[in-house]
């Protein structure tokens, strides 16, 4: 078994959480639903099927979950075609770590958005395994996607470092048995109970060094 590093995408490599919130909030308003104060926090980490059902059900959108998923992802695809909001320093960090360990990607985005983001960043070739929560039974905070990526990399979860920005993402990777480095988004701080589940918390992705990851795997 090898050591490995597994990245989240949204909020770690791509500053997409504000875009997701803007698109889904406007969609809810257009289709008769009501956005709640905790909606974005709850949505972070959900798989496509889970958040589509949440918008259609709990938020009262007058569209089926299948329609919600298709229409929202179509709009996100249009946004990405115009501009993928890469996080400063993320590409350099990915390349540095890829020079030392096999990399995986465990994302709640649908596959076409994962592909678009990695292509725009020019780092698709740096990842040996990428997986959307659409392809596993449960989204984050369940550990399914992290366990599946570790298996594809041939790495035991205990020998993996996960890099996450959200509370549900940290919960997911920690539940998989991984060491977690948290890079919280300024607009979406970690829940108070999550801090104890992280091995390291940093303020920006460009603060992440090879030495910091190596120390967690030593």
Kinemage of the C-alpha trace (Angstrom):
@kinemage 1
@onewidth
@group {chain A} dominant
@subgroup {mainchain}
@vectorlist {calphas} color= white
{ca unk a 1} P 0.000 0.000 0.000
{ca unk a 2} L 1.160 3.504 -0.813
{ca unk a 3} L 0.684 6.909 0.766
{ca unk a 4} L -1.589 9.321 -1.094
{ca unk a 5} L -3.085 12.811 -1.007
{ca unk a 6} L -6.743 13.368 -1.891
{ca unk a 7} L -8.087 16.802 -2.738
{ca unk a 8} L -11.584 18.167 -2.639
{ca unk a 9} L -12.337 20.414 -5.630
{ca unk a 10} L -14.884 23.091 -4.692
{ca unk a 11} L -13.373 25.533 -2.237
{ca unk a 12} L -9.911 23.978 -2.441
{ca unk a 13} L -8.887 24.233 -6.097
{ca unk a 14} L -11.841 26.196 -7.466
{ca unk a 15} L -13.558 29.045 -5.596
{ca unk a 16} L -16.922 27.735 -6.705
{ca unk a 17} L -18.927 27.661 -3.481
{ca unk a 18} L -20.074 31.304 -3.929
{ca unk a 19} L -21.014 30.502 -7.542
{ca unk a 20} L -22.993 27.433 -6.487
{ca unk a 21} L -24.780 29.500 -3.846
{ca unk a 22} L -25.612 32.282 -6.298
{ca unk a 23} L -26.899 29.878 -8.966
{ca unk a 24} L -28.942 27.689 -6.623
{ca unk a 25} L -30.345 30.598 -4.615
{ca unk a 26} L -31.542 32.324 -7.813
{ca unk a 27} L -32.954 29.035 -9.101
{ca unk a 28} L -34.932 28.508 -5.904
{ca unk a 29} L -36.327 32.045 -6.112
{ca unk a 30} L -37.311 31.634 -9.776
{ca unk a 31} L -39.166 28.379 -9.191
{ca unk a 32} L -41.311 29.165 -6.180
{ca unk a 33} L -39.052 27.960 -3.393
{ca unk a 34} L -37.717 29.672 -0.291
{ca unk a 35} L -33.980 29.791 0.471
{ca unk a 36} L -33.190 29.228 4.159
{ca unk a 37} L -30.418 30.848 6.224
{ca unk a 38} L -28.634 27.514 6.644
{ca unk a 39} L -29.222 26.226 3.107
{ca unk a 40} L -25.719 26.770 1.726
{ca unk a 41} L -24.072 25.188 4.757
{ca unk a 42} L -26.349 22.160 4.456
{ca unk a 43} L -25.778 21.850 0.718
{ca unk a 44} L -21.981 21.826 0.906
{ca unk a 45} L -20.819 18.267 0.272
{ca unk a 46} L -24.160 16.848 -0.867
{ca unk a 47} L -24.145 14.790 -4.057
{ca unk a 48} L -26.125 16.050 -7.041
{ca unk a 49} L -29.053 13.755 -6.294
{ca unk a 50} L -29.100 14.800 -2.650
{ca unk a 51} L -29.064 18.559 -3.231
{ca unk a 52} L -31.571 18.323 -6.074
{ca unk a 53} L -33.965 16.463 -3.772
{ca unk a 54} L -33.357 19.058 -1.040
{ca unk a 55} L -34.200 21.964 -3.364
{ca unk a 56} L -37.256 20.177 -4.737
{ca unk a 57} L -38.458 18.971 -1.355
{ca unk a 58} L -37.431 21.024 1.664
{ca unk a 59} L -36.999 24.322 -0.176
{ca unk a 60} L -40.236 23.942 -2.109
{ca unk a 61} L -38.941 24.316 -5.674
{ca unk a 62} L -41.752 23.448 -8.064
{ca unk a 63} L -39.653 21.150 -10.222
{ca unk a 64} L -38.776 17.457 -9.939
{ca unk a 65} L -35.357 16.560 -8.505
{ca unk a 66} L -34.305 15.377 -11.969
{ca unk a 67} L -35.262 18.715 -13.525
{ca unk a 68} L -33.516 20.614 -10.724
{ca unk a 69} L -30.278 18.677 -11.197
{ca unk a 70} L -30.218 19.066 -14.972
{ca unk a 71} L -31.098 22.756 -15.019
{ca unk a 72} L -28.773 23.849 -12.224
{ca unk a 73} L -25.813 21.871 -13.587
{ca unk a 74} L -26.501 23.286 -17.064
{ca unk a 75} L -26.237 26.789 -15.610
{ca unk a 76} L -23.049 25.930 -13.718
{ca unk a 77} L -21.580 24.513 -16.934
{ca unk a 78} L -22.331 27.805 -18.681
{ca unk a 79} L -20.624 29.698 -15.858
{ca unk a 80} L -17.548 27.482 -16.107
{ca unk a 81} L -17.448 27.889 -19.895
{ca unk a 82} L -17.148 31.631 -19.343
{ca unk a 83} L -14.780 31.498 -16.370
{ca unk a 84} L -13.500 28.896 -13.896
{ca unk a 85} L -12.637 30.745 -10.647
{ca unk a 86} L -9.377 29.046 -9.695
{ca unk a 87} L -8.068 29.682 -6.194
{ca unk a 88} L -4.729 31.491 -6.158
{ca unk a 89} L -1.849 29.117 -5.588
{ca unk a 90} L -3.923 25.917 -5.850
{ca unk a 91} L -2.442 24.774 -9.167
{ca unk a 92} L 1.099 25.163 -7.863
{ca unk a 93} L 0.252 23.188 -4.710
{ca unk a 94} L -1.299 20.372 -6.740
{ca unk a 95} L 1.800 20.130 -8.919
{ca unk a 96} L 4.169 20.201 -5.949
{ca unk a 97} L 2.345 17.421 -4.143
{ca unk a 98} L 1.938 15.371 -7.332
{ca unk a 99} L 5.719 15.286 -7.544
{ca unk a 100} L 5.827 13.412 -4.238
{ca unk a 101} L 2.618 11.363 -3.868
{ca unk a 102} L -0.158 9.935 -6.044
{ca unk a 103} L -3.091 12.339 -6.010
{ca unk a 104} L -6.807 11.682 -5.958
{ca unk a 105} L -9.832 13.950 -6.183
{ca unk a 106} L -13.034 13.386 -4.182
{ca unk a 107} L -15.641 15.920 -5.247
{ca unk a 108} L -19.331 16.596 -4.816
{ca unk a 109} L -19.462 18.204 -8.258
{ca unk a 110} L -20.879 16.209 -11.180
{ca unk a 111} L -18.276 14.658 -13.498
{ca unk a 112} L -18.668 17.215 -16.289
{ca unk a 113} L -17.897 20.074 -13.900
{ca unk a 114} L -14.925 18.198 -12.452
{ca unk a 115} L -13.558 17.682 -15.958
{ca unk a 116} L -14.122 21.328 -16.900
{ca unk a 117} L -12.423 22.630 -13.765
{ca unk a 118} L -9.369 20.381 -14.006
{ca unk a 119} L -8.985 21.129 -17.709
{ca unk a 120} L -9.160 24.870 -17.064
{ca unk a 121} L -6.571 24.529 -14.314
{ca unk a 122} L -4.313 22.416 -16.506
{ca unk a 123} L -3.925 19.757 -13.808
{ca unk a 124} L -6.121 16.904 -15.043
{ca unk a 125} L -3.015 14.810 -15.674
{ca unk a 126} L -1.795 15.242 -12.101
{ca unk a 127} L -4.615 13.146 -10.630
{ca unk a 128} L -4.483 9.362 -10.816
{ca unk a 129} L -8.081 8.990 -9.640
{ca unk a 130} L -10.998 11.412 -9.695
{ca unk a 131} L -14.483 10.624 -8.469
{ca unk a 132} L -17.797 12.420 -8.046
{ca unk a 133} L -20.162 11.643 -5.191
{ca unk a 134} L -22.680 10.940 -7.966
{ca unk a 135} L -20.836 7.639 -8.407
{ca unk a 136} L -21.084 6.438 -4.787
{ca unk a 137} L -24.136 5.613 -2.649
{ca unk a 138} L -23.866 8.600 -0.289
{ca unk a 139} L -22.460 12.112 -0.522
{ca unk a 140} L -20.406 13.884 2.111
{ca unk a 141} L -20.405 13.796 5.173
{ca unk a 142} L -20.547 10.027 4.563
{ca unk a 143} L -17.063 8.621 3.851
{ca unk a 144} L -18.032 6.773 0.643
{ca unk a 145} L -16.259 8.967 -1.920
{ca unk a 146} L -12.997 9.140 0.051
{ca unk a 147} L -12.948 5.394 0.627
{ca unk a 148} L -13.557 4.768 -3.069
{ca unk a 149} L -10.786 7.130 -4.199
{ca unk a 150} L -8.309 5.593 -1.731
{ca unk a 151} L -9.150 2.158 -3.099
{ca unk a 152} L -8.550 3.346 -6.667
{ca unk a 153} L -5.178 4.746 -5.608
{ca unk a 154} L -4.196 1.519 -3.853
{ca unk a 155} L -3.793 3.390 -0.571
{ca unk a 156} L -5.129 2.481 2.857
{ca unk a 157} L -7.268 5.370 4.194
{ca unk a 158} L -5.022 5.681 7.244
{ca unk a 159} L -2.131 6.469 4.875
{ca unk a 160} L -4.004 9.245 3.086
{ca unk a 161} L -4.088 12.974 3.711
{ca unk a 162} L -7.294 14.713 2.613
{ca unk a 163} L -7.512 18.417 1.839
{ca unk a 164} L -10.938 19.904 2.501
{ca unk a 165} L -12.622 23.270 2.983
{ca unk a 166} L -16.096 22.460 4.324
{ca unk a 167} L -17.432 20.987 7.539
{ca unk a 168} L -19.146 18.127 5.721
{ca unk a 169} L -16.021 17.478 3.708
{ca unk a 170} L -13.891 17.272 6.844
{ca unk a 171} L -16.453 14.939 8.409
{ca unk a 172} L -16.383 12.743 5.305
{ca unk a 173} L -12.611 12.361 5.147
{ca unk a 174} L -12.285 11.915 8.910
{ca unk a 175} L -14.982 9.241 8.880
{ca unk a 176} L -12.940 7.451 6.216
{ca unk a 177} L -10.029 7.373 8.669
{ca unk a 178} L -7.837 9.920 6.909
{ca unk a 179} L -5.732 12.747 8.266
{ca unk a 180} L -7.450 15.966 7.235
{ca unk a 181} L -5.981 19.341 6.365
{ca unk a 182} L -8.672 22.014 6.462
{ca unk a 183} L -8.585 25.170 4.355
{ca unk a 184} L -11.838 26.879 5.391
{ca unk a 185} L -13.433 29.418 3.069
{ca unk a 186} L -13.703 32.845 4.671
{ca unk a 187} L -17.433 33.024 3.930
{ca unk a 188} L -18.150 29.486 5.158
{ca unk a 189} L -16.248 28.822 8.415
{ca unk a 190} L -16.039 25.342 9.868
{ca unk a 191} L -18.650 24.246 12.379
{ca unk a 192} L -17.312 24.363 15.970
{ca unk a 193} L -17.332 20.574 16.374
{ca unk a 194} L -15.255 19.981 13.243
{ca unk a 195} L -11.979 21.556 14.372
{ca unk a 196} L -11.112 18.533 16.505
{ca unk a 197} L -11.322 16.280 13.450
{ca unk a 198} L -8.607 18.112 11.528
{ca unk a 199} L -4.905 17.342 11.759
{ca unk a 200} L -4.003 20.808 10.486
{ca unk a 201} L -5.899 23.980 9.597
{ca unk a 202} L -4.410 26.600 7.282
{ca unk a 203} L -5.662 29.946 6.108
{ca unk a 204} L -4.920 29.595 2.373
{ca unk a 205} L -4.147 26.709 0.053
{ca unk a 206} L -0.827 28.262 -0.952
{ca unk a 207} L 0.337 27.794 2.653
{ca unk a 208} L 0.284 24.016 2.160
{ca unk a 209} L 3.780 22.580 1.844
{ca unk a 210} L 5.241 19.189 1.011
{ca unk a 211} L 6.844 19.152 4.464
{ca unk a 212} L 3.477 19.688 6.201
{ca unk a 213} L 1.934 16.741 4.368
{ca unk a 214} L 4.990 14.565 4.930
{ca unk a 215} L 4.843 15.275 8.674
{ca unk a 216} L 1.284 13.928 8.815
{ca unk a 217} L 2.320 10.761 6.989
{ca unk a 218} L 5.475 10.135 9.006
